[in-house]
Amino acid sequence: MQTDPELREEMVATVRKFVARDVIPVASDLEHADAYPAEIVAAMADLGLFGITIPQEYGGLGLDLLTYVGVIEELSYGWMSLSGVLNTHTMCATLIATFGTTEQKERWLPQMVSGARRGALSLSEPDAGTDTRNISCRAVRDGDEWVVTGTKAWVTNGERAGLVALAALVVGNVLGDIHSDSLDDKLIAISCAVGVLVLGVIATRSAASEVERVTAARAGATASTPLRVVCLLIGYVTVILGALDVIDVPLGHLLVGGAVTGVIIGIAAQQALGNLFAGLVLLLSRPYVPGERILIRSGALGGPLEGMVTSVGLLYTTLRGNDGIIINIPNAGLLAAAVGPAPPEVAEEDAEEAVV
Ligand SMILES: Cc1cc2nc3c(=O)[nH]c(=O)nc-3n(C[C@H](O)[C@H](O)[C@H](O)COP(=O)(O)OP(=O)(O)OC[C@H]3O[C@@H](n4cnc5c(N)ncnc54)[C@H](O)[C@@H]3O)c2cc1C
């Protein structure tokens, strides 16, 4: 809201008088002594300058930017350094008033109005001044806290401030903020989570179909279909965890729950899992392919088995024996057996001739 021009002029005139009476006579001495103007700053606080633009609901004067500019002109005329003291405080307060949560505004702004708690702005770095896009300071969220790593420079009010507005690059995958007071932040977080879900499901399905296509050509449908299911499962779990992470659901709890469930399922499904992993190993090492005649030597499987591999599954490999009987051999048993090419089948007439 615009300040009444009369009030603006009155405020600027008050500061002009203050500068003429209390600042100009001592500014040069203080500057050369490199001394902090504690008394002048206290007088600025008494004039209400630290709350000049802070909204009235938090105890500030709530004056407009034009009034503020007039005040800064007067202070700078007397001693340039004073404008830095007020400007960085006001920038910090403006950031809180504009982007802060309700709790932050109610907690900090009333203290900043009086100057009891002063603000600072920490933007510049040794390698980033005007080019603020080159700042390298990083902020990473850690639960309810932010961990800031970097080096800052030239922080006016730095030693006397009780609040510092610091610019850092936010690193991480938390987009928006599901815990924020702002509906926009919540919506951004939810939209991103939905985006991760939709795109993740599409990507998972495409990848699983491709794996199935490639595997079907190498090992037949019995192997490719379960492998597709495994790919889909891994993909969906990853996508769901990613989406939950975006909306800041503590994955630690989920992972502990998942690990316990995994152990229980692992114990209950030992046999099936053994076959599944053996199937994956056999699929990669390929000691035989469908259509090949093989000889299996294994006591555990009940003696040597000979026949043609008809399909290679993730749990079982199917063999058609010389007598035409089909048997499904568990992959774990096959992985533990000696496997090699079977001797060529001898036709019945040839066999009879050999006997004669
Ligand atoms: C007394 C004092 C107090 C300060 N207080 C604070 C503070 O409280 N908080 C804070 O964050 N920082 C503070 N600073 C840092 C100040 O903001 C930086 O010094 C300023 O941003 C300039 O950066 P630099 O010194 O790295 O100069 P550079 O960025 O290297 O610039 C050097 C010169 O090049 C010019 N220039 C740069 N880029 C371009 C371009 N693209 N086109 C044309 N010209 C260009 C600039 O105008 C300048 O004249 C303070 C500095 C001083 C001197």
The ligand as a Tripos MOL2 file, in Angstrom:
@<TRIPOS>MOLECULE
LIG
   53    58     1     0     0
SMALL
NO_CHARGES

@<TRIPOS>ATOM
      1 C1         31.1910   -2.7980    2.0630 C.3       1 LIG1
      2 C2         30.6440   -4.0230    1.4200 C.ar      1 LIG1
      3 C3         29.6040   -4.6690    2.0320 C.ar      1 LIG1
      4 C4         29.0680   -5.8130    1.4640 C.ar      1 LIG1
      5 N1         28.0440   -6.4650    2.0950 N.ar      1 LIG1
      6 C5         27.5490   -7.6000    1.5610 C.ar      1 LIG1
      7 C6         26.5040   -8.3090    2.2430 C.ar      1 LIG1
      8 O1         26.0370   -7.9320    3.2910 O.2       1 LIG1
      9 N2         26.0660   -9.4400    1.7000 N.ar      1 LIG1
     10 C7         26.5470   -9.9300    0.5080 C.ar      1 LIG1
     11 O2         26.0840  -10.9680    0.0690 O.2       1 LIG1
     12 N3         27.5530   -9.2780   -0.1530 N.ar      1 LIG1
     13 C8         28.0530   -8.1290    0.3520 C.ar      1 LIG1
     14 N4         29.0580   -7.4470   -0.3040 N.ar      1 LIG1
     15 C9         29.5710   -8.0150   -1.5430 C.3       1 LIG1
     16 C10        29.0570   -7.2500   -2.7310 C.3       1 LIG1
     17 O3         27.6960   -7.5550   -2.9280 O.3       1 LIG1
     18 C11        29.9090   -7.6600   -3.9080 C.3       1 LIG1
     19 O4         31.1490   -7.0550   -3.6870 O.3       1 LIG1
     20 C12        29.3320   -7.2010   -5.2050 C.3       1 LIG1
     21 O5         28.2400   -8.0560   -5.5260 O.3       1 LIG1
     22 C13        30.3450   -7.1900   -6.3020 C.3       1 LIG1
     23 O6         30.9450   -8.4450   -6.4290 O.3       1 LIG1
     24 P1         32.5170   -8.5690   -6.6600 P.3       1 LIG1
     25 O7         33.2140   -7.7100   -5.6520 O.co2     1 LIG1
     26 O8         32.8540  -10.0170   -6.7170 O.co2     1 LIG1
     27 O9         32.7470   -7.9040   -8.0660 O.3       1 LIG1
     28 P2         32.5200   -8.5340   -9.5200 P.3       1 LIG1
     29 O10        31.2330   -9.3270   -9.5460 O.co2     1 LIG1
     30 O11        33.7430   -9.2930   -9.9050 O.co2     1 LIG1
     31 O12        32.3610   -7.2440  -10.3830 O.3       1 LIG1
     32 C14        33.5040   -6.3790  -10.6210 C.3       1 LIG1
     33 C15        33.0610   -5.2510  -11.5570 C.3       1 LIG1
     34 O13        32.6140   -5.7840  -12.7950 O.3       1 LIG1
     35 C16        31.3140   -5.3130  -13.0980 C.3       1 LIG1
     36 N5         30.5710   -6.3920  -13.7540 N.ar      1 LIG1
     37 C17        30.3890   -7.6470  -13.2960 C.ar      1 LIG1
     38 N6         29.6430   -8.3770  -14.1530 N.ar      1 LIG1
     39 C18        29.3540   -7.5490  -15.1780 C.ar      1 LIG1
     40 C19        28.6050   -7.7250  -16.3620 C.ar      1 LIG1
     41 N7         28.0330   -8.8840  -16.6700 N.pl3     1 LIG1
     42 N8         28.4950   -6.6650  -17.1970 N.ar      1 LIG1
     43 C20        29.0780   -5.4930  -16.8960 C.ar      1 LIG1
     44 N9         29.8030   -5.2550  -15.7730 N.ar      1 LIG1
     45 C21        29.9200   -6.2940  -14.9220 C.ar      1 LIG1
     46 C22        30.7050   -4.9310  -11.7550 C.3       1 LIG1
     47 O14        29.7110   -3.9280  -11.8920 O.3       1 LIG1
     48 C23        31.9190   -4.4170  -10.9960 C.3       1 LIG1
     49 O15        32.1510   -3.0710  -11.3230 O.3       1 LIG1
     50 C24        29.5840   -6.3140    0.2390 C.ar      1 LIG1
     51 C25        30.6440   -5.6320   -0.3920 C.ar      1 LIG1
     52 C26        31.1580   -4.5050    0.2000 C.ar      1 LIG1
     53 C27        32.2750   -3.7970   -0.5000 C.3       1 LIG1
@<TRIPOS>BOND
     1     1     2 1
     2     2     3 ar
     3     2    52 ar
     4     3     4 ar
     5     4     5 ar
     6     4    50 ar
     7     5     6 ar
     8     6     7 ar
     9     6    13 1
    10     7     8 2
    11     7     9 ar
    12     9    10 ar
    13    10    11 2
    14    10    12 ar
    15    12    13 ar
    16    13    14 ar
    17    14    15 1
    18    14    50 ar
    19    15    16 1
    20    16    17 1
    21    16    18 1
    22    18    19 1
    23    18    20 1
    24    20    21 1
    25    20    22 1
    26    22    23 1
    27    23    24 1
    28    24    25 2
    29    24    26 1
    30    24    27 1
    31    27    28 1
    32    28    29 2
    33    28    30 1
    34    28    31 1
    35    31    32 1
    36    32    33 1
    37    33    34 1
    38    33    48 1
    39    34    35 1
    40    35    36 1
    41    35    46 1
    42    36    37 ar
    43    36    45 ar
    44    37    38 ar
    45    38    39 ar
    46    39    40 ar
    47    39    45 ar
    48    40    41 1
    49    40    42 ar
    50    42    43 ar
    51    43    44 ar
    52    44    45 ar
    53    46    47 1
    54    46    48 1
    55    48    49 1
    56    50    51 ar
    57    51    52 ar
    58    52    53 1
@<TRIPOS>SUBSTRUCTURE
     1 LIG1         1 GROUP 0 **** ****
